[in-house]
Amino acid sequence: MSSLILVWLAAALAGGELPQDDFEHALEHARLAGVRHRYDEVVRSLIPFSSDPDPERRYVALAEIGRAWFHLGRYEPARRAFREAAAIHPERAETAIYLQASSYLTGDREQALLVFRALLEGGARDLYLAVTLSGANRFLAEPGVQELLARHAVPVVVDPAAGSVMGIALGQPREMVRRELGLEADNGTARSLSAEAGPVMIWTFLFNDAAELSEVILLAANMAAYTPYRLELGPGVDWRASPATVIAAWGQPSHMSAGDDGSVSMTWSFSGHDLLIDFAVPSVAADPARPPGAAALRLVRLTPGQPAAPARMER
């Protein structure tokens, strides 16, 4: 251990406040070490500040130490650091999510579910970190997690016959769509309005040259895995549907194709628009009741229908 760290530790143990410039230097060193994935250096740099009298500095040190332990796979010391950090700032969502994940990975399901419930009750829509840090497939297979998601589900209603999504129909002006989606005003020039959960897209609304809605794509698998949004497409057809249940509800599609990987794509033509539904084996099992290897709803795409070909005149 270096002489500088020994001085820091001596000051911390004596109850003295460490100089601000020492803290900033240690924090910068820790952040650079984190970029290089040298997480043990992060811990060594910030451990002297984990008992700092200043609660803000103590919070930052504990949160960074917790992340470092977490990425080193040391989930128990990570959990302890995040628990102390969350006691200082319980409103910080990222710290709470790491506390949830480290608790779950150390077997404390009760603590993990308490945090997850608080996130959902607080109106969280992006659950990507909460799910992935906890181990997506295992976490989503928990009955308690599924109960919470069902209780806080946010319906995304698709009306196949009307050609609308959440009450938004093809052909509507971009500004109207923006308001319906509850988005803040923008310069009005972007050709799409999209939403993401973490790094993955969950939906996109596309516009033509006249700034009218020309296509809607709903990434159903991403929505089911990483958000509380749940697709509803009419009686008997929701986010848990299979190709067979959709055909039973709507009849045979106008077009259908299947891939060697188990994927199935089906298109139904309605008056003025087409609705494509794509199924594939999911990388994240959002519905634990689905048999392993079974195709799940991956994508829903709403587009204007193809104009009918002109009739040929007989000579």
C-alpha positions in Angstrom: 0.0 0.0 0.0 1.4 3.4 -0.9 2.3 6.0 1.7 -0.4 8.4 0.4 -3.1 5.8 0.9 -1.8 5.1 4.4 -2.0 8.8 5.2 -5.6 8.8 3.9 -6.6 5.8 5.9 -5.0 7.3 9.0 -7.0 10.4 8.6 -10.3 8.5 8.0 -9.7 6.2 11.0 -9.0 9.3 13.2 -12.3 10.8 12.1 -10.6 13.6 10.2 -12.0 15.1 7.0 -9.9 14.3 4.0 -8.9 17.3 1.8 -11.2 18.0 -1.2 -8.4 18.1 -3.6 -7.4 14.6 -2.4 -10.9 13.4 -3.0 -11.1 14.9 -6.5 -7.7 13.3 -7.4 -8.8 9.9 -6.1 -12.1 10.1 -7.9 -10.5 11.0 -11.2 -8.0 8.2 -10.8 -10.8 5.8 -10.0 -12.8 6.9 -13.1 -9.8 6.4 -15.4 -9.2 3.0 -13.8 -12.8 2.1 -14.4 -12.6 3.0 -18.1 -9.6 0.5 -18.3 -11.6 -2.1 -16.3 -9.1 -2.0 -13.5 -11.8 -2.2 -10.9 -9.4 -3.2 -8.0 -7.7 0.2 -8.5 -11.1 1.9 -8.2 -11.6 0.2 -4.8 -8.1 1.1 -3.6 -8.5 4.7 -4.7 -11.8 5.4 -3.0 -11.9 3.1 0.0 -10.4 5.9 2.2 -13.5 8.0 1.4 -16.1 5.4 2.2 -16.3 6.7 5.8 -15.9 10.4 4.9 -17.8 12.8 7.2 -19.2 14.6 4.1 -22.2 12.5 3.0 -22.0 13.6 -0.6 -18.3 12.4 -0.9 -19.2 9.3 1.0 -22.1 8.5 -1.3 -19.9 9.0 -4.5 -17.2 6.8 -3.0 -19.6 4.0 -2.0 -21.4 4.0 -5.3 -18.2 3.8 -7.3 -16.8 1.1 -5.0 -20.0 -0.8 -5.2 -19.9 -0.8 -9.0 -16.3 -1.9 -9.0 -17.0 -4.8 -6.7 -20.0 -5.7 -8.8 -17.9 -5.8 -12.0 -15.4 -7.9 -10.3 -18.1 -10.4 -9.5 -17.8 -9.7 -5.7 -21.5 -9.3 -5.2 -21.6 -9.4 -1.4 -19.2 -6.4 -0.8 -21.0 -4.7 -3.7 -24.3 -5.1 -1.9 -23.0 -3.7 1.3 -21.6 -0.6 -0.5 -24.8 0.0 -2.4 -26.9 -0.4 0.7 -24.9 2.3 2.5 -25.0 4.5 -0.6 -28.8 4.1 -1.0 -29.2 5.0 2.7 -27.7 8.4 1.8 -29.5 8.9 -1.5 -32.5 6.5 -1.7 -33.9 8.5 -4.7 -31.0 7.7 -7.0 -32.4 5.1 -9.4 -29.1 3.7 -10.6 -27.8 3.0 -7.1 -31.1 1.4 -6.2 -30.9 -0.8 -9.3 -27.4 -2.0 -8.5 -28.6 -2.7 -4.9 -31.4 -4.8 -6.4 -29.0 -6.7 -8.7 -26.4 -7.4 -6.0 -29.1 -8.4 -3.6 -30.6 -10.8 -6.0 -27.3 -12.3 -7.0 -26.4 -12.9 -3.3 -29.7 -14.7 -2.7 -31.5 -11.8 -1.0 -34.7 -12.0 -3.2 -36.8 -10.1 -0.7 -34.5 -7.0 -0.9 -34.3 -7.3 -4.7 -38.1 -7.5 -5.1 -38.6 -4.5 -2.7 -36.3 -2.4 -4.9 -37.9 -3.6 -8.2 -41.4 -2.9 -6.8 -40.3 0.6 -5.8 -39.0 1.2 -9.3 -42.3 0.1 -10.9 -44.4 2.1 -8.4 -42.3 5.1 -9.2 -43.3 4.9 -12.8 -40.1 3.4 -14.3 -40.5 2.5 -18.0 -36.9 1.6 -18.8 -36.1 -1.6 -16.9 -33.1 -2.6 -19.0 -30.5 -2.3 -16.2 -32.7 -3.7 -13.5 -33.3 -6.8 -15.6 -29.9 -7.3 -17.2 -27.7 -6.7 -14.1 -29.8 -9.2 -12.2 -29.3 -11.9 -14.9 -32.2 -11.4 -17.4 -33.5 -15.0 -17.9 -33.2 -16.0 -14.3 -34.6 -12.8 -12.9 -37.6 -12.8 -15.3 -38.4 -16.4 -14.4 -39.0 -15.4 -10.8 -42.8 -15.6 -10.0 -42.5 -12.5 -7.8 -41.0 -10.5 -10.7 -43.8 -11.6 -13.0 -46.4 -10.7 -10.5 -45.0 -7.2 -10.1 -44.8 -6.8 -13.9 -48.4 -7.9 -14.3 -49.6 -5.6 -11.6 -47.8 -2.6 -13.1 -48.3 -3.5 -16.8 -48.8 -0.5 -19.2 -50.9 -1.6 -22.1 -49.9 -0.8 -25.7 -53.1 -1.3 -27.6 -52.9 -2.1 -31.3 -56.2 -2.0 -33.3 -55.6 -4.2 -36.3 -58.8 -3.3 -38.1 -58.4 0.5 -37.5 -54.7 0.5 -38.3 -53.8 2.3 -35.1 -51.3 2.0 -32.2 -52.2 3.6 -28.9 -55.0 5.5 -30.7 -52.5 6.8 -33.3 -53.4 6.0 -36.9 -51.4 6.0 -40.1 -51.5 9.3 -41.9 -51.7 11.5 -38.8 -49.4 14.6 -38.8 -46.1 14.3 -37.0 -46.9 17.0 -34.5 -50.1 15.2 -33.5 -48.2 11.9 -33.0 -45.6 13.6 -30.9 -48.3 15.0 -28.6 -50.1 11.7 -28.4 -46.8 10.0 -27.3 -46.3 12.7 -24.7 -42.9 13.8 -26.1 -41.4 17.2 -25.6 -41.6 19.7 -28.5 -38.7 19.5 -31.0 -37.7 21.1 -34.3 -40.2 18.8 -36.1 -37.7 17.7 -38.8 -36.7 14.2 -37.6 -38.2 11.4 -39.8 -38.8 9.2 -36.8 -40.0 9.3 -33.1 -38.4 6.4 -31.2 -38.2 5.1 -27.7 -35.5 2.9 -26.1 -34.9 0.8 -23.0 -31.2 1.0 -22.3 -29.5 0.5 -25.7 -32.3 -1.3 -27.3 -35.2 0.2 -29.3 -38.8 -0.6 -28.2 -40.7 1.3 -30.9 -40.4 3.8 -33.7 -42.9 5.9 -35.6 -41.7 6.8 -39.1 -42.9 9.7 -41.2 -42.9 10.5 -45.0 -41.9 13.7 -46.8 -45.2 15.3 -45.9 -44.5 14.6 -42.2 -47.4 12.1 -42.0 -47.1 8.8 -40.1 -46.2 6.2 -42.7 -45.1 3.2 -40.6 -45.0 2.0 -37.0 -42.7 -0.7 -35.7 -43.1 -2.2 -32.3 -40.2 -4.3 -31.0 -42.4 -6.6 -29.0 -39.6 -8.9 -27.6 -37.7 -5.9 -26.3 -40.8 -4.3 -24.8 -41.6 -7.6 -23.0 -38.1 -8.1 -21.6 -37.0 -4.6 -20.7 -40.2 -2.6 -20.0 -43.6 -2.9 -18.3 -45.2 -2.2 -21.7 -47.4 -5.1 -22.8 -48.9 -5.4 -26.3 -52.6 -6.0 -26.7 -53.9 -6.8 -30.2 -57.5 -7.7 -29.5 -59.3 -10.7 -27.9 -57.0 -13.7 -27.6 -54.0 -11.9 -29.0 -51.4 -10.2 -26.7 -47.7 -10.2 -26.1 -47.8 -13.9 -25.2 -49.4 -15.0 -28.4 -48.1 -17.7 -30.6 -48.5 -18.0 -34.4 -51.3 -20.5 -33.8 -53.3 -18.3 -31.5 -53.1 -15.4 -33.9 -54.3 -17.5 -36.8 -57.1 -18.8 -34.6 -58.2 -15.3 -33.8 -57.8 -13.6 -37.2 -57.8 -16.4 -39.8 -55.2 -17.3 -42.3 -52.8 -14.4 -43.2 -52.5 -13.1 -46.7 -48.8 -13.9 -46.6 -46.7 -16.2 -44.4 -43.1 -17.3 -44.4 -40.9 -19.4 -42.1 -37.2 -19.5 -41.4 -34.9 -22.4 -40.6 -34.2 -20.8 -37.2 -37.9 -21.2 -36.1 -38.9 -17.7 -37.1 -42.3 -17.1 -38.6 -43.5 -13.9 -40.4 -47.2 -13.3 -41.1 -49.0 -10.4 -42.8 -52.7 -9.6 -42.7 -54.2 -7.1 -45.1 -56.9 -4.8 -43.9 -58.7 -1.9 -45.6 -55.9 0.5 -46.4 -53.1 -1.0 -44.3 -51.1 -4.1 -43.6 -50.2 -5.6 -40.3 -47.1 -7.8 -40.1 -46.4 -10.0 -37.0 -43.0 -11.6 -36.7 -42.2 -14.5 -34.3 -38.8 -15.8 -33.3 -37.1 -17.7 -30.5 -36.3 -15.0 -27.9 -32.8 -14.4 -26.6 -34.4 -13.3 -23.3 -37.3 -15.4 -22.0 -39.8 -12.7 -20.9 -42.6 -15.2 -20.5 -41.4 -18.1 -18.3 -44.6 -20.1 -19.2 -43.5 -20.4 -22.8 -41.8 -23.7 -23.6 -38.0 -23.4 -24.1 -37.2 -22.9 -27.8 -40.7 -21.8 -28.8 -41.1 -18.8 -31.0 -42.4 -15.6 -29.3 -43.8 -12.4 -30.6 -40.7 -10.4 -31.8 -42.0 -7.5 -33.9 -45.3 -5.8 -35.0 -45.2 -3.6 -38.1 -48.0 -1.4 -39.4 -47.7 -0.1 -42.9 -50.1 1.3 -45.6 -51.5 -1.4 -47.8 -50.2 -2.0 -51.3 -52.5 -0.4 -53.9 -54.4 -2.9 -56.0 -53.0 -3.6 -59.4 -55.0 -2.0 -62.2 -57.4 -4.4 -64.0 -56.3 -5.6 -67.4 -58.7 -4.9 -70.3 -59.4 -7.9 -72.5 -59.0 -7.3 -76.2 
